[in-house]
C-alpha cells in the first residue's frame, strides 16, 4: 500500500447464538478463515457448552458477549451492534445467525467490490443466501415493499403472493446489484453511515421481524440497500412450509405481534387499517387443522399478540409466553395497557 492509498475499510462480523454449538463452531471457523477484522459473538445464555467452547478460543479478533439470559435474536443483534460500534467503530458491520456463514472468499469479494466502487452510494448490502445444497433460502430472500410501488402492489392483488414482492431467482444468477427495501440479518452488511441512519434493531421483539423492521426503516429513512448476488452465504437451516403454524406454539405470539408491526410500518397510516380489516379474520381463524386444545391455545396467542401490538405492550417475559403456550393454561387477566 502506497502512502496515498486510504486504509482498508474495517469489517466486524456479528453472530448471535443460542444452543447450537455445532453450527456455531462451523460459523466461527469460517469467519476466522476470512479477512474480517473483528468477530463479536453474542452468546445468548446457551446450556449446550457453547460458552465454554468459546472461552477456549484464543484468536485476538474474537470477542464474546455473555448475556445473562436468552433475549432472543432481536436483543442479541441490538446488543451486538451496539457493542461492536462502541468497542471497534468499524466501517462495516456484518450480521448473521449462528447457523449461517459466508461462503469461502465472500469477504474478500466484498472488500474487492468496495475498492472497485461496485455499489456506489450503498449504505447496506444483502448477500445471496442459499442452502448448502445450492437452493435459494426462501426465508432470506430480499424484497421490495409492495405498498411503495403501485406495480408491485397490483401484482400482489392479482394473486402473485409472496413472489410478487420478493426478488426472483434470476436475480441470483447475475452479478448486477439491484435496489431493495428490506432483507434479513443473514449476510447483511451495513456501513457506519447506514447504522447511524437506522440506529439499532428493536431488542424488545425477541424473535421474528427485527431484521424486516430494521432494514425497512433504513430504506424508508433514505438509506440505499442493494442486493449483491456475488456475495454468497450459506444458511444451514430447516425449511418451513408457507402458512404452517409455527412450532413450538409459543412462536405464534411473536409471529403475529411482530407481523402487525411490520404491516403497520410497510403499509403506512392510510392503508394499514384497510389491510388489517382483511387480515384479522384470517389470523383469528388459524390452526383449524390442530387438535382442539392446541387450536384454542394457538388462537388465544394470536388474540394476545394483536392486543399487545395494538397497545405497544412489550413487557411480557418469554417465560410468560412459553407458559401461555401450554394447552390448558388460563388466559392472562384482562388489564388496561398503556399505549407505547
Secondary structure as UniProt FT lines:
FT   TURN            3..4
FT   STRAND          11..17
FT   HELIX           21..32
FT   STRAND          38..43
FT   HELIX           50..55
FT   TURN            60..61
FT   STRAND          62..66
FT   HELIX           72..87
FT   STRAND          92..97
FT   TURN            98..99
FT   STRAND          100..102
FT   TURN            104..105
FT   HELIX           106..115
FT   TURN            116..121
FT   STRAND          124..130
FT   TURN            132..133
FT   HELIX           138..140
FT   HELIX           146..148
FT   HELIX           150..155
FT   HELIX           156..160
FT   HELIX           161..164
FT   HELIX           169..173
FT   STRAND          178..179
FT   STRAND          188..191
FT   HELIX           192..198
FT   HELIX           203..205
FT   HELIX           210..220
FT   TURN            221..222
FT   STRAND          225..235
FT   TURN            242..243
FT   HELIX           250..284
FT   TURN            288..289
FT   HELIX           292..311
FT   HELIX           318..324
FT   TURN            327..328
//
